[in-house]
Amino acid sequence: HSDIAGLPFEKALAELERIVGQLESGKVDLEQSIAIYERGEALKKHCEQLLKDAEARIEKITLKSDGTPSGTEPLDVD
């Protein structure tokens, strides 16, 4: 699954959605189901990591009491 590492988020997510659709359809044999499930797991982890990286880069703008920007601080998403 080394090709997954270079996929942008949108492409990885689209492929993951396609895999879920294939698995839900029940039209793939067991061997193929196992293979695409494993690829789906790798895609899911890749997407989660990309989101985590994006969250780490997002900062919120802090405002002074008069409403003007005073700087930025890391965004707390919890």
C-alpha positions as CSV (number, residue, x, y, z in Angstrom):
1,H,0.0,0.0,0.0
2,S,3.0,2.3,-0.5
3,D,1.0,4.2,-3.2
4,I,-1.4,5.5,-0.5
5,A,1.2,7.7,1.2
6,G,1.2,10.1,-1.7
7,L,-2.5,10.4,-2.2
8,P,-4.2,13.7,-1.4
9,F,-7.0,13.6,1.1
10,E,-9.8,13.9,-1.4
11,K,-8.6,11.1,-3.6
12,A,-7.9,8.8,-0.7
13,L,-11.4,9.5,0.7
14,A,-13.0,8.9,-2.7
15,E,-11.3,5.5,-3.0
16,L,-12.2,4.6,0.5
17,E,-15.9,5.4,-0.3
18,R,-15.7,3.3,-3.5
19,I,-14.3,0.4,-1.4
20,V,-17.0,0.6,1.1
21,G,-19.6,0.6,-1.7
22,Q,-18.0,-2.6,-3.2
23,L,-18.0,-4.3,0.2
24,E,-21.6,-3.3,0.9
25,S,-22.7,-4.5,-2.5
26,G,-21.7,-8.1,-1.7
27,K,-20.7,-8.6,-5.3
28,V,-17.0,-9.4,-4.6
29,D,-15.7,-12.8,-3.7
30,L,-14.1,-13.4,-0.3
31,E,-10.5,-13.1,-1.4
32,Q,-11.1,-9.8,-3.1
33,S,-13.2,-8.6,-0.1
34,I,-10.2,-9.3,2.2
35,A,-7.8,-7.5,-0.1
36,I,-9.9,-4.4,-0.6
37,Y,-10.8,-4.3,3.1
38,E,-7.1,-4.2,4.0
39,R,-6.6,-1.4,1.4
40,G,-9.6,0.4,2.9
41,E,-8.0,0.2,6.4
42,A,-4.8,1.7,5.1
43,L,-6.7,4.5,3.3
44,K,-8.7,5.2,6.5
45,K,-5.5,5.6,8.5
46,H,-4.0,7.8,5.8
47,C,-7.0,10.1,5.8
48,E,-7.0,10.3,9.6
49,Q,-3.4,11.2,9.6
50,L,-3.9,13.9,7.0
51,L,-6.8,15.4,9.1
52,K,-4.6,15.3,12.2
53,D,-1.8,17.1,10.4
54,A,-4.3,19.7,9.1
55,E,-5.7,20.3,12.6
56,A,-2.2,20.9,13.9
57,R,-1.6,23.6,11.3
58,I,-4.9,25.4,11.9
59,E,-4.6,28.4,14.3
60,K,-7.3,30.6,15.6
61,I,-7.0,34.3,15.6
62,T,-7.1,35.9,19.0
63,L,-8.8,39.2,19.5
64,K,-8.1,42.1,21.9
65,S,-10.9,43.5,24.0
66,D,-11.5,46.1,21.3
67,G,-12.0,43.4,18.7
68,T,-8.8,43.9,16.8
69,P,-6.5,40.9,16.1
70,S,-3.8,40.3,18.7
71,G,-2.2,37.3,17.2
72,T,-2.8,33.6,16.8
73,E,-2.8,30.5,19.0
74,P,-3.2,26.8,18.3
75,L,-6.8,25.8,17.7
76,D,-8.1,23.5,20.5
77,V,-10.5,21.1,18.7
78,D,-11.3,19.0,21.8
